[in-house]
Amino acid sequence: MTMTRTLGIIGSGMIGGTVARLAADAGLDVVLSNSRGPQTLTDLVTDLGPRARAASVTETARTADLIVAAVPLSAIGQLPADALAGRTVVDATNYYAQRDGRIAALDTGDLTSSAYVQQRLEASRVVKALNNVFFRHLLDLARPAGAPDRSALPVAADDPGAKSEVIALLDTLGYDAVDLGTLADSRPVQPGSALQALPYMPPLPEGLGEQEIQQWIFQAPAVPAPAHRIRELLATAAP
């Protein structure tokens, strides 16, 4: 397994920017990109420090040891599949029909969203990770290896080597990992499922409307979710 020294991030919003910060703080070099061009990332790169730089999406895909795709699911088809061929790609996307448009195979459950991404990046090794935790909680919960309050993040992939590579990355970023299995087994991390966001925050108050829930999530403190807790929730998740 190749050790990740340079992490490429395509999509530099809330999750992408947070992963970049954790990676730079952990001593990795970080290459950031987005659809608007590297000139729009000057402030973020300056804030992250000397280990970070901005590049085009294609350069990021070609030069990084491992790539995180933190873009809307609807933008997956715009990624440079040729440049990503043979590379390990962390799928940090989520499917939201109101944003991404209706995707029949996801609405019917014929595919998981990560399997959908693998179909569109068929020459890449797709690993589902980093999509199931709110960005503020992702930053707040990072801990050194062996810390008693270290949290775990789920991981799924069809390629065992790529999965191991991403598990090692998560360890570097400050997290243990729980292996879900293949991409077809990744439903528990999709929006509305057992492992999506809620394990890393206090119990959701009853009686809140949809808008109130969103506001509550933005304000809720981070709560550690160790590997045994993630496995407990996984065991009770709907198939």
MIDREN-662732 format. One line per field, with one value per residue: residue in one letter; residue number from 1; y, x, z negated of N, C-alpha, C in turn. Coordinates in steps of 0.001 Angstrom, whole numbers. Layout:
residues N
residuo <- (a,...)
num <- (NUM,...)
n_v <- (Y,...)
n_u <- (X,...)
n_w <- (Z,...)
ca_v <- (Y,...)
ca_u <- (X,...)
ca_w <- (Z,...)
c_v <- (Y,...)
c_u <- (X,...)
c_w <- (Z,...)
end
This chain:
residues 239
residuo <- (m,t,m,t,r,t,l,g,i,i,g,s,g,m,i,g,g,t,v,a,r,l,a,a,d,a,g,l,d,v,v,l,s,n,s,r,g,p,q,t,l,t,d,l,v,t,d,l,g,p,r,a,r,a,a,s,v,t,e,t,a,r,t,a,d,l,i,v,a,a,v,p,l,s,a,i,g,q,l,p,a,d,a,l,a,g,r,t,v,v,d,a,t,n,y,y,a,q,r,d,g,r,i,a,a,l,d,t,g,d,l,t,s,s,a,y,v,q,q,r,l,e,a,s,r,v,v,k,a,l,n,n,v,f,f,r,h,l,l,d,l,a,r,p,a,g,a,p,d,r,s,a,l,p,v,a,a,d,d,p,g,a,k,s,e,v,i,a,l,l,d,t,l,g,y,d,a,v,d,l,g,t,l,a,d,s,r,p,v,q,p,g,s,a,l,q,a,l,p,y,m,p,p,l,p,e,g,l,g,e,q,e,i,q,q,w,i,f,q,a,p,a,v,p,a,p,a,h,r,i,r,e,l,l,a,t,a,a,p)
num <- (1,2,3,4,5,6,7,8,9,10,11,12,13,14,15,16,17,18,19,20,21,22,23,24,25,26,27,28,29,30,31,32,33,34,35,36,37,38,39,40,41,42,43,44,45,46,47,48,49,50,51,52,53,54,55,56,57,58,59,60,61,62,63,64,65,66,67,68,69,70,71,72,73,74,75,76,77,78,79,80,81,82,83,84,85,86,87,88,89,90,91,92,93,94,95,96,97,98,99,100,101,102,103,104,105,106,107,108,109,110,111,112,113,114,115,116,117,118,119,120,121,122,123,124,125,126,127,128,129,130,131,132,133,134,135,136,137,138,139,140,141,142,143,144,145,146,147,148,149,150,151,152,153,154,155,156,157,158,159,160,161,162,163,164,165,166,167,168,169,170,171,172,173,174,175,176,177,178,179,180,181,182,183,184,185,186,187,188,189,190,191,192,193,194,195,196,197,198,199,200,201,202,203,204,205,206,207,208,209,210,211,212,213,214,215,216,217,218,219,220,221,222,223,224,225,226,227,228,229,230,231,232,233,234,235,236,237,238,239)
n_v <- (-1204,2175,4947,7818,10936,13298,14854,15184,17396,17716,20063,22414,23182,23098,20453,19622,21716,21374,18779,19334,21061,19365,17525,19085,19971,17553,17063,16402,17152,19258,19540,21679,22106,23441,24005,26583,27501,27818,30378,31278,30180,31326,32628,30501,28735,30317,30534,27879,27369,26640,24021,23726,24135,25550,24241,23287,21252,19011,18876,18406,15867,14385,14614,14161,11766,10527,11112,13209,13491,15975,17069,18224,15517,15624,16753,14859,13686,15639,15495,14845,12000,10517,11469,10617,7916,4748,5725,6134,7225,9072,9039,11494,12379,13159,12163,14300,14792,17166,18966,17689,16738,14284,10922,7988,5334,5610,6552,4351,2564,729,1131,2045,5337,5512,3351,4303,6480,5022,3792,5966,6769,4672,3615,4207,3635,3597,4769,4890,7396,9884,11290,11316,12922,15998,19021,20714,19061,17076,18414,19060,16613,15171,13188,12076,8893,6191,7748,7984,9017,8872,9082,7156,6598,5424,3199,2128,-16,-1533,-2376,-3859,-2940,-196,513,19,1953,4291,3936,4188,6871,8102,7498,9070,11570,11645,9712,6558,3656,2052,-791,-1097,-2832,-3628,-1267,-1586,-2064,312,1758,2500,4903,6828,9828,10292,7802,5348,5938,8485,11551,11990,10218,11638,13719,15258,13638,14056,16655,16229,16932,18927,20920,20591,22752,23693,21512,21554,23956,23303,21276,22741,24093,22221,20590,18682,15163,12489,9458,6411,3454,1121,2097,2956,479,-727,838,238,-2440,-2355,-1087,-609,-3044)
n_u <- (843,579,1792,-56,1041,552,-2462,-5189,-7867,-10949,-13265,-13904,-15481,-17439,-16984,-14749,-12905,-12585,-11486,-9099,-7898,-7551,-5802,-3534,-2791,-2004,345,366,843,-1280,-3401,-5635,-8730,-11349,-14439,-14355,-11818,-8268,-7569,-9595,-9202,-7331,-7473,-8214,-6046,-3949,-4774,-4559,-1845,1713,1757,-289,-1658,-3163,-4733,-5664,-8582,-7953,-5130,-4923,-6122,-4222,-1792,-1914,-1535,-3771,-7237,-9868,-13211,-15293,-17827,-21021,-23272,-24344,-22313,-20419,-20168,-18784,-16176,-12703,-12511,-10583,-8136,-8401,-8308,-7327,-6739,-7196,-10214,-11848,-15135,-16989,-19532,-23081,-26424,-28921,-31994,-33418,-31432,-29632,-31155,-33490,-32451,-32961,-32077,-31124,-33306,-34993,-33528,-31939,-29240,-26604,-25504,-22745,-22053,-23153,-21441,-19086,-19729,-19615,-17031,-15464,-12933,-11548,-10707,-13097,-13905,-16125,-16452,-16198,-18525,-20579,-20672,-21175,-19572,-18407,-18363,-16686,-14245,-14021,-13950,-11659,-8957,-5867,-4318,-5336,-6520,-8928,-11422,-11734,-13284,-15031,-15199,-17290,-16408,-16475,-15856,-15130,-12634,-10124,-7480,-7592,-9440,-7978,-6023,-7513,-8485,-6078,-5593,-7732,-6958,-4665,-5880,-7215,-9056,-10621,-11709,-14638,-15439,-17694,-18069,-18669,-19263,-21938,-22896,-23138,-25392,-26172,-24819,-25940,-27951,-30463,-30202,-28971,-26310,-25776,-24700,-26157,-25010,-22871,-23594,-25635,-28719,-31451,-33751,-37253,-40162,-39349,-39492,-38575,-36892,-36149,-34726,-32490,-31312,-30772,-28857,-26698,-25966,-25509,-23423,-20369,-20275,-18403,-18150,-17344,-15785,-17179,-19710,-20556,-20646,-22689,-24914,-24874,-25564,-28241,-29305,-31464,-31624)
n_w <- (0,885,-855,-1703,-822,449,573,2641,3207,4556,4918,2705,534,-2441,-3557,-1999,-2518,-5275,-5471,-4157,-6011,-8262,-7094,-6378,-8924,-9934,-8663,-5970,-2497,-604,2146,3560,5294,7375,9184,10087,10452,9600,8736,7134,4696,3121,569,-1147,-812,-1789,-4438,-5263,-5201,-4530,-3505,-1735,1541,4490,7433,10803,11440,13009,12785,10055,9926,11285,9912,7123,4425,3467,3859,2822,3499,3053,3869,5196,5891,8434,9893,10388,12920,14264,13512,14296,15729,17141,16138,13578,13764,12624,10135,6570,5319,2967,2219,1162,1438,1249,1983,2844,3935,4413,4925,6690,8745,9951,9777,11159,10553,7997,6593,6700,5299,6566,6902,4669,3737,3862,5491,7808,8287,8728,11146,12870,12647,13726,14151,11912,8412,6244,3031,390,-1949,-4562,-4137,-5949,-8181,-9834,-8859,-10813,-13027,-12097,-12109,-14844,-16213,-15655,-16762,-18319,-17549,-19584,-21524,-24148,-23553,-20848,-17677,-15128,-11618,-8989,-6275,-2919,-139,3037,3755,2002,1457,1999,66,-2279,-1994,-2331,-4913,-6292,-5705,-7092,-9701,-9880,-9708,-12100,-12967,-13750,-11853,-10543,-8882,-6349,-4273,-886,1845,2388,-95,-1416,-2156,-4839,-5352,-3824,-3251,-5717,-6807,-9225,-10014,-9268,-10084,-12639,-14642,-15664,-17268,-19895,-21152,-18939,-19419,-20117,-18067,-16295,-13344,-9812,-9009,-11510,-12463,-10770,-11597,-14250,-13921,-12919,-15183,-17136,-19527,-19031,-19467,-20598,-18721,-19086,-17610,-18449,-18982,-16440,-15185,-16669,-15882,-13186,-13243,-13832,-11674,-8870,-6232)
ca_v <- (0,3430,5912,9108,12106,14454,14626,16077,17622,18332,20598,23005,23773,22845,19196,19652,22616,20784,17692,19974,21576,18224,16933,19973,19925,16243,17003,16049,18204,19302,20249,21979,22559,23548,24247,27992,27779,27965,31758,31521,29467,32006,32868,29221,28225,31137,30171,26530,27404,26305,22684,23740,24923,25404,23784,22934,19941,17977,18751,17750,14449,13713,14751,13745,10330,10089,12238,13288,14189,16569,17890,17701,14292,15980,17210,13748,13507,16692,15245,14315,10557,10006,11809,9864,6485,4056,6405,5950,8414,9038,9597,12183,12991,12687,12378,15085,14945,18553,19673,16967,16225,12896,9863,6886,4156,5898,6657,3002,1755,-254,1410,3027,6499,5249,2502,5221,7200,4076,3621,7142,6791,3218,3222,4588,2803,4478,4407,5762,7856,11322,11912,11089,13712,17438,19487,21234,17923,16424,19150,19057,15277,14546,12880,11211,7450,5700,8609,7263,9580,8941,8662,6311,6912,4241,3115,1044,-43,-2826,-2699,-3925,-2104,1200,689,103,3253,5327,3719,4805,8320,8496,7440,10271,12731,11639,8873,5131,3316,873,-1326,-1455,-3838,-3129,-75,-1963,-2132,1644,2471,3116,6241,7748,10733,9692,6463,5242,6462,9806,12778,11966,9575,12529,14866,14827,13169,15077,16989,15852,17974,19976,20901,20366,23911,23730,20452,22041,24959,22604,20583,23721,24576,21107,20266,17385,14101,11374,8203,5417,2375,189,2752,2888,-915,-953,1456,-515,-3706,-2090,-350,-1354,-3573)
ca_u <- (0,1315,1440,-497,1824,-127,-3902,-5873,-9263,-11749,-14407,-13282,-16506,-17373,-16286,-13431,-12037,-12292,-10526,-7822,-7316,-7078,-4653,-2383,-2387,-1393,1617,244,713,-2666,-3680,-7065,-9278,-12803,-14897,-14192,-10426,-7400,-7475,-10653,-8850,-6176,-7668,-8194,-4679,-3181,-5197,-4099,-409,2646,1558,-1432,-1602,-4321,-4442,-6868,-9131,-7204,-3806,-5127,-6375,-3033,-589,-2072,-1476,-5143,-8129,-11182,-14223,-16262,-18632,-22392,-23326,-24644,-21087,-19487,-19947,-17907,-14802,-11885,-12418,-9315,-7065,-8636,-8204,-6310,-6502,-8167,-11041,-12762,-16445,-17568,-20773,-24393,-27489,-30091,-32724,-33808,-30250,-28942,-32075,-33870,-31647,-33906,-31476,-30971,-34651,-35558,-32654,-31192,-27836,-26211,-24916,-21329,-21992,-23429,-20188,-18151,-20101,-19197,-15566,-15324,-11529,-10993,-11051,-13930,-14082,-17100,-16013,-16187,-19780,-21666,-20471,-21258,-18196,-17884,-18094,-15502,-13087,-13951,-13813,-10376,-8152,-4708,-4532,-5312,-7266,-10117,-12644,-11578,-14457,-14795,-15956,-17509,-15705,-16926,-15178,-15044,-11220,-9563,-6297,-8024,-10070,-6908,-5389,-8370,-8476,-4841,-5796,-8589,-6134,-3830,-6738,-7658,-10246,-10675,-12599,-15497,-15577,-19075,-18092,-18542,-20058,-23354,-23233,-22950,-26660,-26302,-24229,-26658,-28842,-31652,-29923,-28563,-24975,-25642,-24638,-26690,-24169,-21807,-24196,-26571,-30009,-32257,-34974,-38509,-41102,-38777,-39770,-37384,-36012,-35617,-33717,-31278,-30726,-30251,-27640,-25627,-25585,-25293,-22014,-19895,-20255,-17604,-18825,-16280,-16072,-18196,-21012,-20899,-21024,-24014,-25895,-24872,-26258,-29683,-29707,-32272,-30789)
ca_w <- (0,960,-1879,-1173,-1215,1024,677,3555,2847,5616,4209,1514,-315,-3873,-3838,-1366,-3258,-6580,-5246,-3847,-7258,-9046,-6414,-6526,-10332,-10179,-7970,-4556,-1499,-144,3393,3573,6572,7479,10554,10430,10759,8438,8263,6138,3469,2526,-860,-1846,-786,-2729,-5787,-5579,-5432,-3448,-2937,-813,2769,5361,8789,11552,11099,13719,12175,8764,10181,11812,9104,5731,4169,3193,4170,2188,4297,2127,4777,5316,6678,9821,10554,10586,14353,14769,13106,15398,15517,17685,15197,12348,14058,11854,8863,5498,5152,1823,2562,8,1899,804,2968,2457,5193,4628,5429,7750,9740,9715,10382,11003,9924,6571,6028,6566,4464,7344,6647,3669,4402,4129,6680,8921,8542,9329,12553,13634,12592,13790,14141,10612,7262,5423,1621,-273,-3273,-4847,-3710,-6909,-9391,-9636,-8717,-12082,-13892,-11540,-12612,-16311,-16798,-15322,-17943,-18044,-17673,-20943,-22448,-24613,-22965,-19387,-16909,-13959,-10407,-8150,-4998,-2046,1159,3705,3884,647,1331,1918,-1243,-3270,-1804,-2909,-6362,-6764,-5648,-8214,-10905,-9840,-9956,-13491,-13123,-13485,-10744,-10618,-7523,-6012,-3226,480,2150,2294,-1516,-1991,-2402,-6162,-5457,-2948,-3997,-6302,-7308,-10628,-10305,-8655,-10889,-14002,-15651,-16138,-17937,-20945,-20640,-18269,-20175,-19469,-17690,-15450,-11914,-8983,-9099,-12879,-12552,-10121,-12480,-15414,-13523,-12807,-16507,-18060,-19793,-18569,-20472,-20084,-18364,-18887,-16661,-18940,-18829,-15020,-14891,-17254,-15002,-11939,-13467,-13882,-10473,-7896,-5138)
c_v <- (1244,4384,7242,10218,13393,14111,15660,16189,18361,18750,21118,23766,23338,21559,19218,20534,22066,19638,18265,20473,20437,17620,17788,19962,18624,16062,16539,17300,18111,20115,20421,22447,22676,23894,25677,28390,28083,29380,32072,30885,30122,32166,31562,28669,29006,30754,28805,26452,26806,24914,22641,24571,24656,24990,23601,21556,18826,17788,18060,16249,13711,13670,14233,12228,9738,11305,12102,14083,14670,17576,17422,16453,14589,16423,16077,13545,14546,16485,14616,12822,9993,10269,11025,8355,5867,4652,5993,7263,8211,9756,10171,12841,12426,13014,13115,15423,16392,19396,19025,16572,14754,11946,8555,5715,4355,5997,5283,2126,700,-107,2224,4201,6266,4313,3322,5993,6271,3829,4763,7364,5347,2755,3622,3581,3698,3903,5400,6104,9361,12038,11965,11908,15197,18028,20031,20101,17156,17102,18966,17697,14585,14383,12043,9733,7035,6568,7919,7776,9744,8398,7802,6759,5644,4355,1936,1129,-1448,-3302,-2709,-3038,-634,1480,842,1450,4366,5160,4334,6326,8792,8482,8673,11516,12775,10753,7395,4897,2092,426,-1767,-2613,-3196,-1850,-367,-2020,-760,2411,3110,4481,7253,8638,10039,8321,6515,5934,7844,10907,12591,11236,10512,13783,14372,14307,14323,15384,16602,17090,19087,19810,20774,21527,24017,22660,20914,23066,24301,21907,21550,24159,23457,20865,18889,16395,12936,10133,7164,4266,1441,782,2711,1472,-1254,-380,716,-1812,-3533,-1392,-1246,-1845,-2769)
c_u <- (871,833,1057,380,1199,-1589,-4495,-7338,-9945,-13068,-13932,-14293,-16329,-16628,-14878,-12454,-11653,-11300,-9150,-7135,-6773,-5822,-3405,-1869,-1677,-77,1570,322,-684,-2746,-5188,-7502,-10785,-13161,-14658,-12756,-9592,-7316,-8533,-10327,-7694,-6323,-7587,-6779,-3801,-3496,-4650,-2591,412,2468,454,-1127,-2856,-3881,-5762,-7347,-8314,-5817,-3903,-5302,-5106,-1858,-720,-1967,-2866,-6040,-9430,-12104,-15315,-17103,-20081,-22405,-23574,-23406,-20102,-19174,-19046,-16448,-14015,-11609,-11099,-8169,-7188,-8526,-7048,-6040,-7553,-8885,-11969,-14042,-17074,-18894,-21979,-25416,-28645,-30847,-33087,-32654,-29687,-29837,-32349,-32962,-32391,-33307,-31262,-32329,-35270,-34732,-31886,-29688,-27692,-25581,-23441,-21147,-22267,-22162,-19172,-18470,-19597,-17699,-15090,-13871,-10818,-11390,-11789,-14074,-15055,-16604,-16184,-17473,-20831,-21542,-20498,-19862,-17613,-17539,-16868,-14231,-12925,-13608,-12491,-9522,-6936,-5077,-4414,-6049,-8556,-11419,-12515,-12822,-14041,-15697,-16114,-16780,-16282,-16188,-15237,-13599,-10576,-8342,-6639,-8668,-9012,-6200,-6204,-8474,-7214,-4940,-6646,-7813,-5240,-4635,-7278,-8844,-9918,-11647,-13424,-15785,-17019,-19146,-17885,-19368,-21552,-23829,-23244,-24246,-26735,-25653,-24915,-27602,-30114,-31438,-29223,-27254,-24741,-25794,-25019,-25808,-23156,-22352,-25158,-27875,-30829,-33505,-36228,-39307,-40559,-39227,-38467,-36397,-35371,-34544,-32405,-30566,-30096,-28936,-26464,-25113,-25197,-23806,-21656,-19846,-19443,-18451,-17750,-16740,-17163,-19596,-21468,-21323,-22391,-25113,-26004,-25668,-27780,-30201,-30532,-31380,-30982)
c_w <- (0,-122,-1241,-1722,-704,1223,1619,3182,3988,4985,2863,674,-1755,-4205,-3242,-2115,-4613,-6459,-4943,-5111,-8118,-8429,-6583,-7962,-10671,-9431,-6535,-3698,-901,1141,3490,4945,6467,8908,11011,10709,9533,7893,7204,4788,2715,1016,-1652,-1917,-1762,-4167,-6201,-5783,-4303,-2845,-1890,425,3580,6755,9525,11115,11751,13125,10819,8949,10577,10843,7673,5601,3999,3339,3400,3099,3355,2897,4708,6198,8151,10594,10824,12062,14978,14369,14255,15220,16028,16714,13903,12547,13272,10485,7841,5270,3963,2227,1300,359,1165,1883,2327,3741,5471,5154,6689,8915,9476,10485,10117,10238,8430,5891,5804,5636,5224,7135,5372,4398,4712,5326,7939,9291,9203,10799,13420,13612,12661,13759,12853,9550,6264,4015,998,-1670,-3347,-4446,-4812,-8182,-9021,-9703,-10019,-13035,-13406,-12048,-14117,-16909,-16480,-16579,-17536,-18196,-19134,-21943,-22865,-24009,-21454,-18707,-15721,-12812,-9573,-6815,-4211,-715,1730,3798,2495,450,1207,571,-2329,-3198,-2467,-4421,-6970,-6728,-6818,-9527,-10990,-10179,-11380,-13795,-12970,-12325,-11079,-9194,-7291,-5034,-1865,667,2075,846,-2190,-2255,-3789,-6311,-4545,-3768,-4460,-6899,-8665,-10957,-9729,-9704,-12354,-15019,-16306,-16824,-19015,-20342,-20054,-19091,-19397,-19078,-16836,-14005,-11134,-9085,-10487,-13083,-11934,-10997,-13703,-15085,-13453,-14170,-17467,-18291,-19249,-19723,-19910,-19817,-18070,-17997,-17167,-18826,-17362,-14646,-15476,-16360,-13682,-12088,-13485,-12634,-9560,-6763,-3860)
end
